[in-house]
Amino acid sequence: MRALVGWASLALGIAWLAGEISGCARFAASCDAGTAPMTWIVLVVVLAALLLAPRLATIAATATLASLAAAVPGALLLSATGGSQDAIFGREILGGGLVVAWVVGLGTGVWRATRPSAERGRPVS
């Protein structure tokens, strides 16, 4: 389950990046439909890696949950301040906030996974 939660934000980021690189996200004339299968292959490989590495899945899930926790208040704040009137400005502000929250969540996940724990190795009572 952690792998799927962590994969969700990674999949959205990979798909967005592939669309920007190929031009398909902006309906550009240079859009090459041949990039779609490669994007799906990358998405499946990332999901498989998260399924095979539970520690990475936990870190990715922490990052996804952090961005989700920032999305709702961010959207509400943007809507309340009138930022949603300007679609481009609102999209950039909310997207930037989500990226920052994801990076903070990623750092938190890495810190939690690598910190020494005094409780590791102790028998459960």
C-alpha positions, 0 to 999 in steps of 0.5 A: 500500500505504501508503494502505491501511495508513494508512486502516485505523486511520482507518477504525476511528476513523471507524466508531467515531465514527459509531457513538457519534454515531448510538447504533448502537454501544451498541444505543440506541433512537435508532440511525438505520440511515441513518448507515451509508451516510454512514459508507461514503461518508466512508471511501471519500473518506478512502481516495481522499484517501490514494491521491491524496496519497502524503505523507498516506498515509505520515504515516497509515501511520506513525501506524497502525504506531505504534499497532500496535507499541503494541497487542501489548505493551499487550495483553500487559502488561494481561493479565499485570497482571490488567487484563483481568479488568475488561473496561471498565477494560482496554478504556479503558486499551488504547484510551487507549494506542492513541490516544496511540501513534497521535497520537505516530506521527502527530506522528512522520510529520508531523515526518519529512515536513516536516523539511529533509533534506540529502539531498534534491536530491542526485544518487544515486550 
